[in-house]
Amino acid sequence: MTGINSSELDDAIEQGGSEIIRDGLKQGDVAVVTGAARGFGRAIALRLAREGAKLAVWDVVDDEGEETAAACRAIGIEAEFFHCDMGDADNISSAAAAVLDKFRTVYAVINNAGIHPRSPAAEVPLEMWNRTLAVNLTGSFLTAQAFAPTMFKNGRGNIISLSSGRAIEGAKNGIHYACSKAGIIAMTKTLAQEWASNGIRVNAIIPGVSETRQPLEAGGVTLENLRERGKGVPLGRVGHPDDLAGMVAVLLGPDTAFVTGQAVAINGGVIMLP
Ligand SMILES: NC(=O)c1ccc[n+]([C@@H]2O[C@H](COP(=O)([O-])OP(=O)(O)OC[C@H]3O[C@@H](n4cnc5c(N)ncnc54)[C@H](O)[C@@H]3O)[C@@H](O)[C@H]2O)c1
């Protein structure tokens, strides 16, 4: 019945396709976004609120974090701010418990919070190395781990973590940052393998330079300089937080139900991955 070139074969494939269940973010699903007071995190939270998700907004900056949660509520969904320092394991487990206490469940974790202090490799203080690895990498892992039991119980979940082009190319004056972001890719592939059978997809995003405070404040450049630099990008501009938020929505959605363990670059064509 499934012989080559037979119309039965085409029918069997079509029939099989119609039976595949493609899960993705649904209205009312709960999403945790770390570092959502500003930048990418804020844009991601607002985008997911517009998709109908309930939002747990995490950050260390309380007033702007509260403001992001209020902006999400203004869209018409439930949202709450939770103070959480991603470099502190106790903070992460308390914030995760508070999220589950409020919302009872979680579907998506967006590990977005990140820091990028600068120092030449030969002089990086151990404290800077440890703090950068703690916030960018260990905190992301602990957050995924904190919500894993709930996702296992639900048989569904979706984890997206922010890496960086620096993970691929290296980062002059940021060896600690580059290593933390390379670790995000290794973490993503490992969790994707271990948790696929639990219905959990795990992916990473590799952004290029974008218009947020991180490259402006930490890199000491003006917005005008950054935009000027964008003229050298194949697509003619640097990234915008809404570019990232759009990709997060795609990766959480049912159209990418067969995508896991991937690191997707969003950079206007600066780095073209195989
Ligand atoms: N903007 C870029 O050009 C770019 C490029 C590549 C990767 N990234 C990555 O994207 C992510 C978001 O960056 P962004 O550009 O929006 O940066 P941003 O500095 O504008 O925002 C980062 C957010 O994380 C929060 N944060 C910082 N330390 C924290 C901590 N210890 N605990 C909890 N929250 C904390 C900040 O308060 C802020 O709200 C980061 O992981 C960053 O490394 C950014």
The ligand as an ORCA input file, in Angstrom:
! r2SCAN-3c Opt
* xyz 0 1
  N      21.642     44.096     22.459
  C      22.544     43.391     21.803
  O      23.202     43.913     20.904
  C      22.740     41.930     22.136
  C      23.497     41.143     21.259
  C      23.687     39.795     21.558
  C      23.128     39.241     22.702
  N      22.393     40.016     23.544
  C      21.830     39.367     24.736
  O      20.437     39.607     24.798
  C      20.001     39.641     26.153
  C      19.233     40.913     26.409
  O      20.116     41.997     26.216
  P      19.667     43.520     26.024
  O      20.457     44.020     24.889
  O      18.195     43.630     26.021
  O      20.316     44.144     27.344
  P      19.779     45.293     28.328
  O      20.970     45.641     29.145
  O      19.083     46.360     27.566
  O      18.711     44.515     29.202
  C      19.113     43.456     30.047
  C      18.052     43.257     31.109
  O      18.538     42.258     32.009
  C      18.409     42.746     33.335
  N      19.417     42.169     34.209
  C      20.749     42.469     34.260
  N      21.331     41.764     35.245
  C      20.353     40.993     35.806
  C      20.328     40.070     36.867
  N      21.425     39.791     37.578
  N      19.169     39.473     37.195
  C      18.037     39.761     36.493
  N      17.982     40.647     35.489
  C      19.140     41.255     35.153
  C      18.566     44.268     33.214
  O      18.048     44.950     34.341
  C      17.792     44.532     31.925
  O      16.425     44.683     32.176
  C      21.260     39.499     26.999
  O      21.420     38.166     27.417
  C      22.354     39.913     26.039
  O      23.609     39.375     26.397
  C      22.192     41.348     23.298
*
